[in-house]
């Protein structure tokens, strides 16, 4: 079985002069130059004492050096530790204490953390500097841990997820078919995993020219300009950026959007398709299993739209071929080669994994159902449902419908002290209409709120805990 490094080397041989990465400042680096950079870094860090099996904490801006550093450390047989960026310094400290790395690899302002964070004082600092040293030859073993990343931490402290080289390759095999095409594409990529897939496939990745931690400050005109000047043909972006795209004017040669990382509601899809003429593909997955299902939105029928407007849930399409999926007590559970089979802390595995013979099922924590055609419908998180006289109310069942009501920009179902409540961000001109429509779904309360808080990772999921604290449930 090949690995991502082997695929990247093959891409370098096939497309040496093709642009591999365009960074946020518009600087282009070819596949040949990126490979040269990988070799230089590997040689330098081998001389610094990095050996197979060493864990190295990595903190860098999202640019070409980040991906060159990843590949260089893998070349040496090291395990890269990526802290949860949405948590800032707390996430970095958590990563250090959880994984106990042997070195800290950083660039730019991130290198100052070596001085500011006491947990890093004892670790040698690796910088992405040039070197003429040749790296030692190391054969990558499929079971070696390539990466330790973290869950978002929305339901507690982030859980550390070890990913072997075999796992990353299985993930590549699951995602790559979604991105394959006959034309040479220039992809705007906001998800690092997709950049890895592109590097292994010989495709150009254009990185964002905005700070991923400050999506709210991105102006639609800036996004539009970046798409036009970089001749971007496809965008792999979260729903929050899709909303910016929907507000943009001319999207030039852009023809397809792949989106995920949060719910993609029908009103947003229709705006992108009808007003901008874009093909939209929704990808559903989780940190532990990416992807799980996908939906080409051109396949959404009028009946599907009717069902979403009537409260059936949010359609996310067919499970991908490489995953086994089942529903147990309303929860979506998945298994497969690209589904994480355990956490660094065995206690987390006991909570989130079910072992049945040789199969390890991952409990996604998401509620949903399969229809008669085998398509998956999402309802929201397990535990977010509200019991009413008619049964259970799940957030997405109400929100997918309500997002299509006039004047609503964003909404969220919560359980308030007065009972089920639909929190709405939008034009108050329609408030009485919202109340009538919500009552039809068994929701007696509608609460107007100036701004519904969103998650820190992609700004694409409602931060329900924060919203409930604002409302005072």
N, C-alpha and C positions, 0 to 999 in steps of 0.2 A: 504494500500500500504506500502510495506517495504521500508527501507532506507538503505544506504550503511553501516551504523553502525550495523544494524541488520544482514545484509549479512556477514559482517566481523565477528561478534560474532558466527554465524553459521559455518563459515569456521574454526574458532578456535576450535569449538567442534568436527568438522569432522577431522581436520588435525592439532592437537595441536603441534606435533613435526616436521611437515614439515617446511622447510625454507620458510619464508615469503619474506625476503629481504636479498640480499647480497649487501653490500655497496661497494663503489669504492676502498676500501682497502682490500676487500675480506672477511670482517667480516660478519658472518651469524647470523640472528636473526629469531627464530622460530615464528610461529603464537602465541603460548602461551606466549612467552617472550614479543612479541610486544604488546599483549593485556595487560599484566602486566604493561608495560611501559606506556601505555595509561592511565590506572587507576591511576598510581602514579602521572603523570603530571596533570591529571584532579583534583586530590585531592589537590595538591600543589597550583594550580592556582585558585581553588575555595577559598582556604584560603587567597589568594592574593586579593580577591574581584571580580573575574570575574563572571558575572551573565548572564542569558539568554538575548540575544539581544545586548550584548556588541560587538563592532567591535574591533578586535585585528589584528594589522598589523604584518605579519609574514615574517621574513627574515632569512633564514638558508641555510646551505649547503644541497645539495640534498642527503640525507641519511635517515636512519631509523628514526632518531629523527624528521625529517621533517614530515613524515607521522604519527608518533605517536602524534606529537603536533597537527596536523590537527584533528585527531580523538578525542584527549583529549578536544580540544576547542569545537568541535561539541557536545561532551558528556555533556558539560556545557551549551549548547544552544547558544554559542557565534557564531559570524560571523567572518570568517577568511578573511582578506584582503591580497591578493597577488599582490605586485607591478609588473610591467612589467620589468623582469630582464634584457632584452636587452638594456634598457635605463639607467641602472646603478643608480647613485645617483639622477639624474633628475627624473627617474621613481618612486623612493621611495618618493621624495618630492611631486610629483604629486599625488601619492596615499594618502599621509597624508592629503593634502589640499582638495582632492576630497571627501574622506570618513570620515575624522575626527574621527579616532579611539580612543578608551579609554585606550589602552595599546599597548606596543611594545614587541613582542615575538621574541627573537633572540638567536643565539648560535655562538660560535667561534668568528671569526673576525667580524662577522656581529653585534655582541653586541657593538663593538666600535662605531658603527654609532650613538648610543645613545648620545655619547659625541660630535661627529663631526658634526651632523646635528641638527641645532637649532630647526627645526620643531618637533624633538623627545624629547626635553629637559623636557617638561611637562608631558610626558607619563611614567607610571610605566613600568619597565623592567621585563619581564617574561623570566626566563631561564629554559631550560629542565633539572632541577635537580631532584634527587630522593626524594621521600616523602613517608611516611607511612600513610598519611591521606586518608580516604575513600572519594571519590567524592560524592556530593549530587546526588540524583536520579532526572533525568530530562527526561521527555518524549519528544522526538523529534517530532515536528509538521511539516507536509509536506510543509506547506507554509512558514515556517521559512527560512530566508536567511542563507544558509550555507557558501556561498563563494562570495566574490567580486573579480573578476579578471579584467584584462584590455586587450583591443585589442593591436595589435603590435605597433600602432602609426605611421604606414608607410604613412598614408595620413592625418596627423595632430596629435594633442595630443591624447594619448590613451583614449579610452572611457571605463568608468567603467561599468562592466556587473554584476549585482546581479544574483546569482544562488540559487534557493531554494533547499531544500532536495529532493523535488519531481522532480525538473529538473535534479539533479544529478542522481537520480534513473532512470529517463527516458533515460538519456544519457547512463547509464549502460546497460539498456535493448536494446538500439540500437547498442552498440558496442560489448557486450558480445557474441552474436551469431557468430561474425566474428572470435573470438578467441577460441571458444569451440572446443574440440577435445577429442579423446578417450585416448590419452596418457598423462602422466604427463610431462609437459613442463617446461623448464627453459628459461625464456624470458629475453633477454637483452632489457631494456626499457629506451628509451630516452625521452618519453613523460609522464609527471606526471599523466595525466588523465588515461593512460593505467595501471599505477601502482595501482591506486585506483580501477580500474576494477579487476585487478588480486587479490588484497587483499580481495575484496568482493567475489571472485570466488575460493579462496583457491589455487591460483597458485603462483609459485615462480617468483619473479622479481629480476633480477640482474641489478644493477644500473651501469651507465658508470664509468669507471676509468679515465676519462679525464674531463677537465673543459668544461662545455657546452658553455661557452662564448668564448672559444678558439679552435673551431673546426678545424681551419686551421693548428694548431700545432699537430694534432693527426696523428701519423705515422701509415700507414697500418699494419706494423708489430706489433705495440702495440695493435691494434684492434684484429688482428689475435690471438695474445697470450691470450688476455682476453677471447675471445670466446672459445679457447681451454682449458685453465686452469679452467674456470668456467663451462665447459660442457654445454654451451649454445646451445639450440636446435632451438630457434626462435629469430629473432631480430625485434624490433619495433623501427625503426630509420628513421630520415629524409633522403632525397635524398643525402645530402652532405656526410653523413656517408656511404650511399650505394656506393658512389664513392670511398671512402676509402676501402670498402669491396671488390669492383671490382678489386682493385689493390693488394689485399691480396693474399697469397698463399693458404695453406691448411686451409679450414674453418671447418675441423673436422666434428662434429656431427650436425652442423647447417643445417637445411633443409628448413626453410621458412623465408621470410622477408616480414614484413608489413611496408609500407612506405607511407609518406604523409608529409604535411607541406610545400610543394612546388611542382612544376611540375616534373613528373617522365617521362623522355623522352625515346622513344623506344630503343635507342642505349644502354642506361644504363641497361634497363631491359634485353636485349638480352645478354649482357656481364654476368650478374648475373646468367641467366638461362643456357647459353651454356657453359661458362667457369667454372662455379662453381656448376652447377647442382641444383640451388636453385629454389624453388617455390617463386614467387613474387606476393604479393597482394598490389595494390595501393588503398589508402583510400583518398578520396577527402572530404574536409570539410572546415570550417572556425572557428574562435574563437567563433562566436555566434551559430554555428550549426555544431557539430561534432558527427557522420559522416553525409555526404550528399549522397555520392555514393561510390561504391567500384568496383574494377576490379581485378579478378584473371587473371593474364597475360597469362596463358595458353589458355585462351579463345580468345585471339587476333588472328584473322585469317590473312591469307596472303592478303586478300582484305583490311582488316583494316590497315595493314602495308602500303599497296599501297596508301590508302586514306590519311594517315598521311604524307607520303612522298610527296603527291601531294598537300598538303596545306589545308586539311579539318579541321585540328585542332588536339587537343590532346585528345584521348579517355580515359575517366575515369570510364566508366561502367554504371551499372544500379543504379538508386537511391535506397537507403536502404528502406526496407519495412515500416519503421516508419515515413517516411517523405513524405510530399506533395511537388511536384516540378513543377514549370511552368516557361516559358520564356516570358518576356515582354520587347519589344524593345531591344532584344538581351541580356537582363540581366536575370541571373538565380535568381529566387526567391523561397524561401522555407518556409514551415510551419510545425509544429508538436510539440509534447510534449518536445522533446529535442532541439528545436530551441528557442533560447533566444527571449522573447517577448517584451523586453524593456531594457533601460539603466537607470543608476542611475540619469542621467541628462535627463529630459523629452525632451529637445531640440534635443538631439541625436536621440531619438525615432521618432520624427517627420521627421527627415531626412532619417532614415533607415528602418522604419516600415510602412506597409500599412495595415490598419484595414478594413476588409470587414465582417461585422456581427461579428460572434464569432471567425473568423479566423484572425490571425495576421501574415502577410507575411513579412519575412525578406529579404531585398534587399542585396544580397551578394556583389554586386559591381563587380561580375565576369560576363564576356560575354560568351555565349555558345549556343548550340543548341542540341535538341534531334533528334536522327535519327529514322527511321521507326521501329526499334526494341525497341525503348524506352530507348536507351543508351545515356548517356550524353557526349558531346564533348566540351572541353574548348577552348576558344579563347584568354583569357587574361583579363585584367582589363578593365571595362568600362572607357572610356576616353583615353585609350592607343591606340585606333585604329587610323589609318592614312587614310585620304581620297585621293584616286588616281583616274585616269581616269576610271579604271575598277570597281571601287566601294570602299569598305573599306578593309584595310589591318589590321588584328589583330595579335599581337605578336606571340601567340602560333601557329597560322596557319603557319607562316613562320619558327619559331624556331624549332617546332617539325620535320619539314622537313630538315632544315639546320643542325640540330644536327647529322643527318645521313650522311652528306657529309664528304669526306675524309679530315683528318687533323684538324677538328674542335673539340676543347675541350669544348667551351662554346660560346654561341652567344646570341644576344639580338637585337630586332628591335626597333629603335627609329626614331623620326622625327627630322632630323638635319636641319640646315639652307639651305642645298643643297637638301632637300627633304628626303624621306624615306631612312634610312641607316641601314644596318645590321652590327652591331659591332661584331667582331669575335676575340676570343682568341684561338690561335692554331698555326699550322705550316704554315709559309708563302710560303712553297713550292707549296701550292695549291691555292694561292691567285687568280690567273687568272681564275681558274675553279670556285671559289666561285663567282666571279663577273658575270660570264656567267650564273650560276645557279640562282643567286639572280635576275638578270635581267629578267629571265623567270617568276618570281613571281611578276614582276612589281616594284622591288626594284633597283633603279639605282646606289646606292652607297654601297660600302663595306669598312668598316673602321677596320683596324687591331689595336687591343689594347692589351697591355701586360697582363692586368688582369681586368676582368669584376667584378665590386664591387657587393657583395651579401648582403642580409639582415642580421641583427645582431641576430635575434632570432634563426634561424635554418641554416643560411648560405646556403639556398636552393632556394631563390628567388632573381632575379636580382634587385638590388637597382637602379631603373631606374632614379630616381631624381639625385642620385650621378653620375651615368653614363652620364647623359645629361650635368651635370656641368663639367665633365671631357672633354667631346667632345666639349662643348661650343655651345649648341643649342640655 
